[in-house]
Amino acid sequence: MFKGEIIKGYAILQDFTTAGGGLSKWTFARKNGREYFFKEFLAPKYPTKDAPGSPETKLRKRQACEQFEQHQKSIIRQINEKCSIGGNLVFTVDFFRNESKYYKVTEKVDVASLQIAEIAALPLPTRVLILKTIAHSLNILHKAEVVHGDLKPDNILIKQTKTGSYTAKLIDFDSSYFSSNPPELSEDVVGDMVFYSPELAGYIRQDKKIKAKDLTIKSDIFALGLLFCQYLTGELPYFDTNKYAYPCLAVLAKENLLIKHPHLPAELLHIIQTMLQADYRLRPPVSEVFEQLKNLDLSAYEAKSPENPLKAGLKGGLAIKPDEKEADSNPSSGGLKGKGLNILKK
């Protein structure tokens, strides 16, 4: 589809692009005088009558498409019905199939999101305000027992308003699922491997100790802890990238994630420490994270000395690291299929 074409009444405003789209491509479209964010899924594709393949193959593909469609509609309905009050979630306004392809339409957000380095350079009270805004919105999603499933900087839009305050909007629920009810096939899990929780990585690698019931809303908490670290320090926690490709794999190997913290209060670091624990059952709910952030006494804040670091927590969780030479960043891997973990460094 190209600029000027019409899909189910939506006029395509520009050619589709895959930039940042992961397993989809996107554009903007207009319908009834309003503009929308318009996404086309690259998979699955519904087998039409003239599609190649045997009847058995077509039946299998059709069943997979129907399952995908039911899942998406169920998640969309739950979010739209139970998460419409408060928070800053960007809702889906339409989802449909046109011939062999599936499309999702969401609100268009006119926002030039701040980059991580810009956020990390803001005054600490402002950074904490941003963290609270994100936690508040995610709490609304978690109350509906929905796991976002793909928390990463690209899916949190942060901007400064005309009044000088900051807002954060959560977008892209394509990878969402109900708590303890992830996709049956681990290879159907998508998202950014950099932000996978240890239990999600284990599930995808078909670790027999990890069951579907272990993939809960607490998986989001681990990803949120990584995000909070980036927003506060400008980078992910340090880990040995020569041995482990992603933070979750380091934690699975019972290694510590390290944070440089020359100017951050211990109370704030402790919040992140609990969010990044290997055992998801020990991570706090996002509602508790929000309350802890809200109760921080930043007026009494003073820089912590590198000689008095916060004591490291459980093995495979988070330790605190004094400032030192910049570690190599671990950039986003994009929306890769979860089965890609099979080739990662052990």
Secondary structure, DSSP 8 states (H G I E B T S, - for coil): --TT-EETTEEE-S--B-TT-SSEEEEEEEETTEEEEEEEESS-----TT-SS-HHHHHHHHHHHHHHHHHHHHHHHHHHHHS-SSS-B--EEEEEEETTEEEEEEE--------HHHHHTS-HHHHHHHHHHHHHHHHHHHHTTEE----SGGGEEEEE-TTS-EEEEE---TT-EETTB--SSGGG--S-GGG--HHHHHHHTT-TT--GGG-STHHHHHHHHHHHHHHHHSS--B--TTT-SSHHHHHHTT--EEEE-TTS-HHHHHHHHHHT-SSGGGS--HHHHHHHHHT--GGG-----TTS-----STTSEEEE---S---------S--GGGGGGS--
